Amino acid sequence: MNVTDNKEKNRFETKVDGHEAFIEYSVQPGVLSLNHTEVDKALAGQGVASEMTEKVLLEIELRGLKIIPVCSYTKKYISKHPEWNSIVAEDKNKKPSQ
């Protein structure tokens, strides 16, 4: 799977069998907020979102950036793959546990 960074649209994109999948992001200094993951219905259940997310996280890590997982899919993916917690940005708005 080839995933490209479409900086004009602020999203990582891929095509599989002519069907599109993407992860939208917003940019902050040193951080990408991963906001939304979408996979064409024709690709559902084929592991496309998982493979694409893995490649996007690796690319972000290679760039030396951190992420804020806003997208529910990305949050779930990271909870199943805790090795990616190392690139999750600290939430400055989170209140300490009491």
N, C-alpha and C positions, 0 to 999 in steps of 0.2 A: 504494500500500500504506500502510495506516494502522497504525503501531506504537504501542502504549500501554505505559506503565510501570505494571505491577501491583505496587505497593509491598508489598501484603499478602503476596504470593507470592514477592517478590524476583525478578521476571522481566519482561522485555519480551515482549509478546505481539502476535500478529497473526492474523487469520483470512483465508483465501483460499478462495473457493468453499465456505465452510462447514467448511474444514479448518484446524486450529490449527498454529501454529509459535511457538516461543518460545526465548528466551535467558535462562537462569537466571544470577543474579549474587548475590554477597555484598558487603556494604558494609563499608568501612574508612574512616577519616577521609580524605576527599579522593580516595578510590580505589574503583572498582568492580572486583571480581574477576569476570570473565566465565567461568563454570564449565562451562556445558553448553548446546549448541544442539541443538534438536530440531525436525524438520519432519515432519508427517504423511506417511506413505508415498505417499498419493495425490498429493502435491505434488512428489515427488522429480523431479529433473532439470529443474525449471522456473525455477531461479534464485531461488527464494524465500529460501533461507538467505543467499545473497549480498546480495540487496536489503535484507533485514531487518538483516543485520550492518552494512551501510553506514549505514542510518538510525539504528541504535543507537549506532554510533561517533560519528556527527554529533551526536546528542543529548547524549552524554557530553561531547564537546568543547564544545558550547554551554554546558553547565553548569559548565565550567571544571574538570572532574575528570580524573583519569588512570585507566588500566585496567591490570589484570594479566590477560593472556590465558592462562587455564588450559585452556580448551576447545581441543581439537585443531583443530576447524574454525576457530575464531577465530585461532589461531596461523597456520594455513595462509593464511587470508584476508589477514592483515597482512603475511605474507611476500610475497604477490602484489601488495599495495597498500602499499608502504613509506611513502607519505605519512602513514599513520596511526601510524608509529613515534613521532611527536611527542607522542602522548598515552599512550604505554606507560610505566608507572611503572618507575623503576629498581629492579632486583631487589637488595635489600639482602643477600640470602643467597647471591648468586652470588659465587664466588671469582674473583679476577682471573686472567687468563690468564698462564701462565708461559712 
